[in-house]
Amino acid sequence: MHEHTVGKWLRRFAEKRIEGLSDEYRSGRPRTVTDDKVAEVVERTLTTMPKDATHWSVRSMAERTGVSHTTVHRIWSAFSLKPHRSETFKLSTDPLFVDKVQDIVGLYMAPPDRAVVLCVDEKSQIQALDRTQPVLPMAPGAAERRTHDYVRHGTTTLFAALDVATGAVIGKCSRRHRATEFLAFFKEVEATVPQGLDVHLVMDNYATHKTEKVRNWLARRRHWHVHFTPTSAS
């Protein structure tokens, strides 16, 4: 704020102490929304749900409380209320949760020397779609255009390893995501990573990652180290 504004409030405090910090009466139209009405809107927003919808809207709340929808919007903004938004959470019950988090975060924040840290995961059930006609390229006055209909070519699975230091991604697509395909992806990673480096893999607890075939392959490579995320964690 401007220095004159700061000076004004300093002078008020110097003259009247705490009482001087109360804002003076302002001229203009008096308030039409009482504190009780504001409290009612906030309480209804936090503790009730509309009968015919999944969440309150400014208009449905305005109709229920007898104020305008702009008033509801101002109240929600003042109290940071957003009934239309919903977020998810998950509590992990892994007894080694703290140890695993510290281990993985430590790899990200301070990776070992002469080593590469890879985040490994797979995305299954990716639809392989193709448009029924060729895409029309962008032209002056016209955006790129494509047909709304498409042809299905089955599904594919993307195996990917993200190098957290460089952002490079090692990727491979496969029709299935069994241990056989996962192991084939590991072999591609091994061929990509420079020799002489330790390989630290951060993976979740998907069953394919822990099959006997995969564990035996990793056991024969002492320079490969697996770090599993906590159970039920990302």
C-alpha positions as CSV (number, residue, x, y, z in Angstrom):
1,M,0.0,0.0,0.0
2,H,1.0,3.6,-0.3
3,E,3.2,5.2,2.4
4,H,0.6,7.9,3.1
5,T,-1.8,5.1,4.1
6,V,0.7,3.6,6.5
7,G,1.4,7.1,7.9
8,K,-2.3,7.7,8.5
9,W,-2.8,4.6,10.6
10,L,0.4,5.2,12.5
11,R,-0.9,8.6,13.4
12,R,-4.2,7.2,14.5
13,F,-2.5,4.7,16.7
14,A,-0.2,7.3,18.2
15,E,-3.2,9.5,19.1
16,K,-5.8,7.0,20.2
17,R,-3.8,3.7,20.7
18,I,-6.0,0.6,20.0
19,E,-9.2,2.5,19.6
20,G,-7.7,4.4,16.8
21,L,-7.3,1.3,14.7
22,S,-11.1,0.9,14.2
23,D,-12.2,2.2,10.8
24,E,-14.3,5.3,10.9
25,Y,-17.9,5.4,9.8
26,R,-18.2,5.7,6.1
27,S,-21.0,7.6,4.3
28,G,-23.1,5.9,1.7
29,R,-25.8,3.3,1.5
30,P,-26.1,1.3,4.8
31,R,-25.6,-2.5,4.8
32,T,-28.5,-4.6,3.8
33,V,-27.0,-7.9,4.7
34,T,-26.6,-8.5,8.5
35,D,-23.9,-10.5,10.2
36,D,-26.6,-13.1,11.1
37,K,-27.5,-13.5,7.4
38,V,-23.8,-13.9,6.5
39,A,-23.5,-16.5,9.3
40,E,-26.5,-18.3,8.0
41,V,-25.1,-18.5,4.4
42,V,-21.8,-19.8,5.7
43,E,-23.4,-22.4,8.1
44,R,-25.8,-23.7,5.4
45,T,-22.9,-24.0,2.9
46,L,-20.8,-26.0,5.4
47,T,-23.4,-28.2,7.0
48,T,-26.2,-28.9,4.5
49,M,-26.7,-30.2,1.0
50,P,-29.5,-29.3,-1.5
51,K,-32.1,-32.0,-2.0
52,D,-31.9,-31.9,-5.8
53,A,-28.2,-31.4,-6.5
54,T,-24.8,-32.6,-5.5
55,H,-23.7,-29.2,-4.2
56,W,-24.8,-25.7,-3.6
57,S,-24.7,-23.1,-6.4
58,V,-24.8,-19.4,-5.8
59,R,-28.4,-19.3,-7.1
60,S,-29.7,-22.2,-5.2
61,M,-28.1,-20.8,-2.0
62,A,-29.6,-17.4,-2.8
63,E,-33.0,-18.9,-3.2
64,R,-32.8,-20.8,0.1
65,T,-31.4,-17.8,2.2
66,G,-33.3,-15.0,0.5
67,V,-30.4,-12.9,-0.7
68,S,-29.1,-12.2,-4.2
69,H,-26.7,-14.6,-5.9
70,T,-24.1,-11.8,-6.0
71,T,-24.3,-11.5,-2.3
72,V,-23.7,-15.3,-1.9
73,H,-20.8,-15.0,-4.3
74,R,-19.2,-12.3,-2.2
75,I,-19.7,-14.2,1.0
76,W,-18.2,-17.4,-0.4
77,S,-15.3,-15.4,-1.7
78,A,-14.7,-13.7,1.6
79,F,-14.7,-17.1,3.4
80,S,-12.9,-19.0,0.6
81,L,-15.8,-21.4,0.2
82,K,-16.0,-23.4,-3.1
83,P,-18.8,-26.0,-2.9
84,H,-18.3,-27.0,-6.5
85,R,-14.8,-28.3,-5.8
86,S,-13.9,-31.7,-4.4
87,E,-10.5,-33.2,-3.7
88,T,-9.4,-36.7,-2.9
89,F,-7.1,-38.1,-0.2
90,K,-5.7,-41.4,0.9
91,L,-4.3,-42.5,4.2
92,S,-1.6,-45.1,3.9
93,T,-1.5,-47.8,6.6
94,D,2.1,-48.9,5.7
95,P,4.0,-49.3,9.0
96,L,7.2,-48.2,7.2
97,F,5.5,-45.2,5.6
98,V,7.9,-42.6,7.1
99,D,11.0,-44.6,6.3
100,K,9.9,-45.1,2.7
101,V,9.0,-41.5,2.2
102,Q,12.3,-40.3,3.6
103,D,14.1,-42.8,1.3
104,I,12.4,-41.7,-1.9
105,V,12.4,-38.0,-1.2
106,G,16.1,-38.3,-0.3
107,L,16.7,-39.9,-3.7
108,Y,15.0,-36.9,-5.4
109,M,16.7,-34.2,-3.3
110,A,20.2,-35.7,-3.1
111,P,20.7,-38.5,-5.6
112,P,23.8,-40.6,-5.1
113,D,26.9,-40.0,-7.1
114,R,27.5,-42.2,-10.2
115,A,23.9,-43.2,-10.2
116,V,20.6,-42.5,-12.1
117,V,17.3,-42.3,-10.4
118,L,14.3,-43.4,-12.4
119,C,10.6,-43.2,-11.6
120,V,8.9,-46.2,-13.2
121,D,5.3,-46.8,-13.9
122,E,2.9,-48.0,-16.6
123,K,-0.3,-46.6,-18.1
124,S,-2.6,-49.4,-19.3
125,Q,-5.8,-49.4,-21.3
126,I,-4.7,-46.6,-23.6
127,Q,-7.1,-46.5,-26.5
128,A,-5.3,-46.5,-29.9
129,L,-7.6,-44.2,-31.9
130,D,-7.2,-42.9,-35.5
131,R,-9.4,-40.3,-37.2
132,T,-11.5,-41.5,-40.2
133,Q,-10.0,-38.9,-42.5
134,P,-6.6,-37.0,-42.6
135,V,-6.2,-34.0,-40.4
136,L,-6.6,-30.7,-42.2
137,P,-3.6,-28.5,-41.3
138,M,-3.9,-25.0,-39.9
139,A,-4.2,-22.2,-42.5
140,P,-4.6,-18.4,-42.3
141,G,-8.0,-17.8,-40.8
142,A,-8.7,-21.5,-40.1
143,A,-7.7,-23.7,-37.2
144,E,-6.4,-27.2,-37.5
145,R,-9.4,-29.5,-38.1
146,R,-10.1,-33.2,-37.6
147,T,-13.1,-35.4,-37.9
148,H,-15.2,-36.0,-34.8
149,D,-15.4,-39.8,-35.5
150,Y,-12.6,-42.2,-35.1
151,V,-11.5,-45.8,-35.7
152,R,-10.5,-48.0,-32.8
153,H,-7.2,-50.0,-33.0
154,G,-7.5,-51.8,-29.7
155,T,-5.6,-50.7,-26.6
156,T,-1.9,-50.4,-25.6
157,T,0.1,-50.1,-22.4
158,L,2.8,-47.5,-22.0
159,F,5.8,-48.4,-19.8
160,A,7.8,-45.3,-18.8
161,A,10.8,-44.4,-16.7
162,L,11.4,-40.8,-15.9
163,D,15.0,-39.6,-15.2
164,V,14.3,-37.2,-12.3
165,A,17.6,-35.4,-12.8
166,T,17.2,-34.6,-16.5
167,G,13.5,-35.1,-17.2
168,A,14.3,-37.6,-20.0
169,V,11.7,-40.4,-20.4
170,I,12.4,-43.9,-21.5
171,G,9.2,-45.3,-23.0
172,K,7.9,-48.5,-24.5
173,C,4.4,-49.5,-25.7
174,S,3.1,-53.0,-25.4
175,R,-0.2,-54.8,-26.1
176,R,-0.2,-56.3,-22.5
177,H,1.3,-55.4,-19.2
178,R,2.3,-58.7,-17.7
179,A,5.6,-59.4,-16.0
180,T,7.0,-60.5,-19.3
181,E,6.4,-57.1,-20.9
182,F,7.6,-55.3,-17.8
183,L,10.8,-57.3,-17.8
184,A,11.3,-56.5,-21.5
185,F,11.0,-52.8,-20.6
186,F,13.7,-53.2,-18.0
187,K,16.0,-54.7,-20.6
188,E,15.4,-51.6,-22.7
189,V,16.1,-49.3,-19.8
190,E,19.4,-51.3,-19.1
191,A,20.4,-50.7,-22.8
192,T,19.7,-47.0,-22.5
193,V,21.4,-46.2,-19.2
194,P,25.2,-45.6,-19.5
195,Q,27.3,-48.4,-18.2
196,G,29.1,-47.9,-14.8
197,L,26.1,-46.2,-13.1
198,D,24.0,-47.5,-10.3
199,V,20.3,-47.6,-11.2
200,H,17.7,-46.6,-8.5
201,L,14.2,-47.5,-9.4
202,V,11.2,-45.9,-7.7
203,M,8.1,-48.0,-8.2
204,D,4.7,-48.6,-6.7
205,N,3.4,-51.9,-5.3
206,Y,1.7,-53.3,-8.4
207,A,1.8,-57.1,-8.4
208,T,3.7,-57.2,-11.8
209,H,6.6,-55.3,-10.2
210,K,7.2,-58.1,-7.6
211,T,6.9,-61.3,-9.6
212,E,9.5,-64.0,-9.2
213,K,10.8,-63.5,-12.7
214,V,11.3,-59.8,-12.1
215,R,12.9,-60.3,-8.7
216,N,15.3,-62.9,-10.1
217,W,16.3,-60.6,-12.9
218,L,17.0,-57.7,-10.5
219,A,18.9,-60.0,-8.1
220,R,21.5,-60.7,-10.8
221,R,22.2,-57.0,-11.2
222,R,23.8,-55.7,-8.0
223,H,23.9,-52.2,-9.3
224,W,20.1,-52.0,-9.6
225,H,18.3,-50.9,-6.5
226,V,14.5,-50.9,-6.1
227,H,12.6,-48.4,-3.8
228,F,9.0,-49.2,-3.4
229,T,6.5,-46.4,-2.5
230,P,4.4,-46.9,0.7
231,T,1.4,-49.0,0.3
232,S,-1.6,-47.1,-1.1
233,A,0.6,-44.1,-1.8
234,S,1.4,-42.5,-5.2
